[in-house]
Amino acid sequence: MLPKIVALLFCFPLMGFSFLTEFNAEFDNSARIIISSEDLVGSQLTIGEKSTEVSFQDLAKHKSTNLDILIIRVGAGSYLVSLSKFDQILFKTRVILDTGQTRKLRVRQ
């Protein structure tokens, strides 16, 4: 019995652990933009051509600071990001992202 176990353990490295190649893990490789500010609710956020009003449900669930945190998933590319409130632009910048990258933007109000 012991020789069979030793032979089996010896064969796994020789096979290159080929049985592990069938493992399909799904990874989220999308790029992210993280925006933090004192008061994001009610602001108008524009990323590229898409515009939306930030609501309380859009904010990140965890609160480690006194800041509102908004996490947006986007594809790789270049985006013009602007944040406005009451028709006044609070923040405007161009962000270039590659797959899996994260950019943190801090907006002071």
N, C-alpha and C positions, 0 to 999 in steps of 0.2 A: 504493500500500500504506500509506504513512504517513497519508494522509487518513482511511483506514478505521480505523486504530488510534486516531487522535485523536477521530474521531466516536464510536467505541466507548467510550473513556474519558470522553467528554463525556456519553454517554447513561446510564452507571451512576448518577451522582448524580441525574439527572432521574428515573430509575426508583425512586429511594429504596433502592437495593440490595435490591430485593424478593426476589431469589433467596436472600438470607440469612435470610429469615423462616421457611424450612422447616427450619432447624437446630433439632434437639430435644436440648437438653442437660438431663440429669437432675441437679437440685440437691437436696441433703439439707437441707430446711428444718426438720427436727425440732429441738426444744429439747434442751439437754443439761444435765445436772448432773454436775459434776466434783468428786469427793470425794478429798481427800488426807489421809493420816495415816501415822504411823510403822508401824502394824501393822493392816492391814485384813483379812488372811486369817483366817477363822474367825468373823468378826463377822456379826451378823444385821442386814441392811439392810432397812428397810421404807420403801417409797415409796407413799403413798396406801394402797390395800388390798392391794398386792402385797408379799410378803416373801420374801427369799432369803438364803441363807448365802453369803458372799463366799469364793470359792476363788482359788487362784493363777492359774488360767486366765482369770478375770474381770478381772484387773488389766491396765492399759495396758502395752504391750510395751516402750516406751522408758522408760529410767530416767535422768533428768537430776539427780535429787536422791536422798537416802536415804529418800524417802517412797514409800509405796504409792499409786498413783493409779488410781482407778476412774472410768470414764466411762459414764454411763447416758443413753440416748436416751429422751426422753419426748415426749408431745404437749404442746401449749400448755395451760396451766391452772394451778390451784393444787394443790400437793402438800404433805402432811405427811411430812417426811423424818426418820427416826430410825435411829440406829445403836447397837446394843447388843452387849455381849460378856459372856458368863458371867452372863446375866440382870441385867446392870447397864447402864443407859442411859448411853451416852457422849455422845450428841449428839441433839438434837431441835429442829427448826425447821420453819417453813412457808415454802415457796418458791413464788413466783408467776412463771410463765414465759410469754412470748409466742413466737410462731413464730420460730425461728432464734436465740433467745437462749440464752446459756450462763451458768450460775451456778456459781461455784467455792466449795466449802465446805472449810474446813480444820479437821480434828478433831485436837485435841491429847490425847494419852493419857498 
